[in-house]
Amino acid sequence: MGLLLPFLSKYAKENKDKFSQLLSQLSDIMAIAVFPLMVGGILLSSSIVYYIGGSAFLASTLPLQILFLAIGIIFYGTLYGNSVIALNLQRKAMWAYMFGFIFNFIGNIVVIPMYSYVGAAWTTVLTELLVTSYLVWVIKHEIKFKVSLSVGTKAFVASIFMGVFVLYFTSGIYATLPPLRFVGIVIAGGAIYIFLAVLLKLNRVLPHSVLHN
């Protein structure tokens, strides 16, 4: 997004149609990146926790799985946050972040005593979802753009097939893997997703048609 922000800023001033087209394409690219990350991360969270903190921290697997949902939303939040800057809508977007802060603060006060760190993880997911939704609302009042349901569906299907492969070789969602096996599964799972993405023609979802004009 840092590399593409200059293009977004240029089109925001010179050509709103190209800005909308580029934002739509980038939204589709986010879907292609987000779904395998979330699926793979959720299925491999136990091993990730084990490598970082050891067996004593395996109880952190569930909140990490929940936070992988937040990571997926943050991808979109980063895209639309940069788009707001390019469109010079920071004042309107400021309310999104302010509301997110208040919601997160109050939410944690309410849920942490009852659900501990699992509740805090879900509060993070909801906060990111609310902030990102508000940013989309702000942008849509300035320009028209759309996210392809077809691209998102294909990326989700490819990620599910990848997830079935990963789950089969992990022997369970909460199993911890030897490092070499973990790396092998990540590489093989990534290769499967890329193969399916090419097969479903997701590789054609690129912004070059806009950036080269």
C-alpha positions as CSV (number, residue, x, y, z in Angstrom):
1,M,0.0,0.0,0.0
2,G,2.9,2.3,0.6
3,L,4.1,1.7,-2.9
4,L,0.6,2.3,-4.4
5,L,-0.4,5.3,-2.3
6,P,1.2,7.8,-4.8
7,F,-0.9,6.3,-7.6
8,L,-4.0,6.6,-5.4
9,S,-3.2,10.2,-4.6
10,K,-2.6,11.1,-8.3
11,Y,-5.8,9.6,-9.5
12,A,-7.8,11.1,-6.6
13,K,-6.8,14.5,-7.9
14,E,-6.8,13.9,-11.7
15,N,-9.2,11.0,-12.5
16,K,-11.7,9.7,-10.0
17,D,-12.8,7.0,-12.5
18,K,-9.3,5.5,-12.5
19,F,-9.1,5.9,-8.7
20,S,-12.3,3.9,-8.4
21,Q,-11.1,1.2,-10.8
22,L,-7.7,0.9,-9.0
23,L,-9.4,0.7,-5.6
24,S,-11.8,-2.0,-6.9
25,Q,-8.8,-4.0,-8.2
26,L,-6.9,-3.6,-5.0
27,S,-9.9,-4.7,-3.0
28,D,-10.0,-7.9,-5.1
29,I,-6.2,-8.4,-4.6
30,M,-6.8,-8.1,-0.8
31,A,-9.3,-10.9,-1.0
32,I,-6.8,-13.1,-2.8
33,A,-4.2,-12.4,0.0
34,V,-6.5,-12.4,3.0
35,F,-8.3,-15.8,2.7
36,P,-5.3,-18.1,2.5
37,L,-3.6,-16.1,5.3
38,M,-6.6,-16.5,7.6
39,V,-7.3,-20.1,6.8
40,G,-3.6,-21.2,7.1
41,G,-3.0,-19.1,10.2
42,I,-6.0,-20.5,12.0
43,L,-5.0,-24.1,11.2
44,L,-1.4,-23.6,12.2
45,S,-1.9,-21.3,15.2
46,S,-1.0,-24.0,17.7
47,S,2.4,-24.7,16.1
48,I,3.1,-20.9,15.9
49,V,2.3,-20.4,19.6
50,Y,4.4,-23.5,20.4
51,Y,7.5,-22.2,18.5
52,I,7.2,-18.7,20.1
53,G,6.3,-19.5,23.7
54,G,6.6,-23.3,24.2
55,S,4.0,-25.7,25.5
56,A,3.2,-23.5,28.5
57,F,1.5,-21.0,26.2
58,L,-0.6,-23.4,24.1
59,A,-3.7,-22.0,25.7
60,S,-3.0,-18.9,23.6
61,T,-3.9,-20.8,20.4
62,L,-7.6,-19.9,20.5
63,P,-7.0,-16.1,20.8
64,L,-4.4,-16.2,18.1
65,Q,-6.9,-18.0,15.8
66,I,-9.4,-15.3,16.5
67,L,-6.8,-12.6,15.8
68,F,-6.1,-14.1,12.4
69,L,-9.6,-12.9,11.6
70,A,-8.6,-9.4,12.7
71,I,-5.5,-9.6,10.5
72,G,-7.7,-10.3,7.5
73,I,-9.8,-7.2,8.3
74,I,-6.7,-5.1,8.9
75,F,-5.6,-5.8,5.3
76,Y,-8.7,-4.0,4.1
77,G,-8.4,-1.4,6.8
78,T,-5.0,-0.5,5.5
79,L,-6.2,-0.2,1.9
80,Y,-9.2,2.0,2.8
81,G,-7.2,4.0,5.3
82,N,-4.7,4.9,2.6
83,S,-7.5,5.6,0.2
84,V,-9.0,8.1,2.7
85,I,-5.7,9.9,2.9
86,A,-5.4,10.0,-0.9
87,L,-9.0,11.5,-1.1
88,N,-8.1,14.0,1.7
89,L,-10.9,12.7,3.9
90,Q,-8.9,12.4,7.0
91,R,-11.3,14.5,9.1
92,K,-14.2,12.3,8.4
93,A,-12.1,9.1,8.9
94,M,-10.9,10.5,12.3
95,W,-14.4,9.7,13.7
96,A,-13.9,6.1,12.7
97,Y,-10.7,5.7,14.6
98,M,-12.2,7.7,17.6
99,F,-15.2,5.4,17.7
100,G,-13.0,2.3,17.3
101,F,-11.0,3.5,20.3
102,I,-14.0,4.1,22.5
103,F,-15.7,0.8,21.4
104,N,-12.5,-1.2,22.1
105,F,-11.9,0.5,25.5
106,I,-15.4,-0.1,26.7
107,G,-15.7,-3.5,25.2
108,N,-12.5,-4.7,26.9
109,I,-13.8,-3.4,30.3
110,V,-17.0,-5.4,29.8
111,V,-15.7,-8.7,28.3
112,I,-12.3,-9.2,29.9
113,P,-13.6,-9.9,33.4
114,M,-16.0,-12.5,31.9
115,Y,-14.0,-14.0,29.0
116,S,-10.4,-13.0,29.7
117,Y,-8.0,-12.7,26.7
118,V,-10.4,-14.6,24.4
119,G,-12.9,-11.8,24.9
120,A,-10.2,-9.2,24.2
121,A,-9.4,-11.0,21.0
122,W,-13.0,-10.9,19.8
123,T,-13.2,-7.2,20.8
124,T,-10.2,-6.6,18.5
125,V,-12.0,-8.3,15.6
126,L,-15.2,-6.3,16.1
127,T,-13.2,-3.1,16.5
128,E,-11.4,-3.6,13.2
129,L,-14.6,-4.6,11.5
130,L,-16.4,-1.5,12.6
131,V,-13.6,0.9,11.8
132,T,-13.1,-0.6,8.3
133,S,-16.8,-0.6,7.6
134,Y,-17.0,3.1,8.5
135,L,-14.0,3.9,6.2
136,V,-15.8,2.1,3.3
137,W,-18.9,4.2,4.1
138,V,-16.8,7.4,4.0
139,I,-15.2,6.5,0.7
140,K,-18.4,5.4,-1.0
141,H,-19.8,8.9,-0.3
142,E,-17.0,10.3,-2.3
143,I,-16.5,7.8,-5.2
144,K,-18.1,4.7,-6.6
145,F,-16.2,1.4,-6.3
146,K,-17.2,-2.2,-6.0
147,V,-15.6,-5.4,-4.8
148,S,-16.0,-8.4,-7.0
149,L,-18.0,-11.1,-5.3
150,S,-16.7,-13.6,-7.9
151,V,-13.0,-13.0,-7.0
152,G,-13.7,-13.2,-3.3
153,T,-15.7,-16.5,-3.7
154,K,-12.9,-18.1,-5.8
155,A,-10.3,-17.0,-3.4
156,F,-12.3,-18.4,-0.5
157,V,-12.9,-21.8,-2.3
158,A,-9.2,-22.1,-3.2
159,S,-8.3,-21.3,0.5
160,I,-10.7,-24.0,1.7
161,F,-9.1,-26.6,-0.5
162,M,-5.7,-25.5,0.7
163,G,-7.0,-25.7,4.3
164,V,-8.2,-29.3,3.7
165,F,-4.7,-30.2,2.7
166,V,-3.1,-28.5,5.6
167,L,-5.6,-30.0,8.1
168,Y,-5.0,-33.5,6.7
169,F,-1.2,-33.3,7.3
170,T,-1.4,-31.5,10.6
171,S,-3.3,-34.3,12.3
172,G,-5.7,-31.9,14.0
173,I,-6.2,-28.2,14.3
174,Y,-4.5,-28.1,17.8
175,A,-1.6,-30.4,16.9
176,T,1.9,-29.0,17.2
177,L,4.3,-29.9,14.3
178,P,8.0,-30.4,14.1
179,P,9.6,-27.3,12.5
180,L,10.6,-29.0,9.2
181,R,7.1,-30.5,8.8
182,F,5.6,-27.1,9.5
183,V,7.8,-25.4,6.8
184,G,7.0,-28.2,4.4
185,I,3.2,-27.8,4.9
186,V,3.4,-24.0,4.6
187,I,5.3,-24.3,1.3
188,A,3.1,-27.1,-0.1
189,G,-0.1,-25.3,1.0
190,G,1.1,-22.1,-0.6
191,A,1.9,-23.9,-3.8
192,I,-1.6,-25.5,-3.8
193,Y,-3.3,-22.2,-3.3
194,I,-1.2,-20.5,-6.1
195,F,-2.0,-23.4,-8.5
196,L,-5.7,-23.1,-7.7
197,A,-5.6,-19.3,-8.0
198,V,-4.0,-19.6,-11.5
199,L,-6.5,-22.3,-12.4
200,L,-9.4,-20.0,-11.3
201,K,-7.7,-17.2,-13.2
202,L,-7.2,-15.1,-10.1
203,N,-3.8,-14.1,-11.3
204,R,-5.5,-11.8,-13.9
205,V,-6.7,-9.6,-11.0
206,L,-3.9,-7.1,-11.3
207,P,-3.9,-3.3,-11.4
208,H,-1.4,-3.0,-14.3
209,S,-4.2,-2.0,-16.7
210,V,-4.8,1.1,-14.7
211,L,-1.2,1.9,-13.6
212,H,0.1,1.8,-17.2
213,N,-2.5,4.3,-18.5
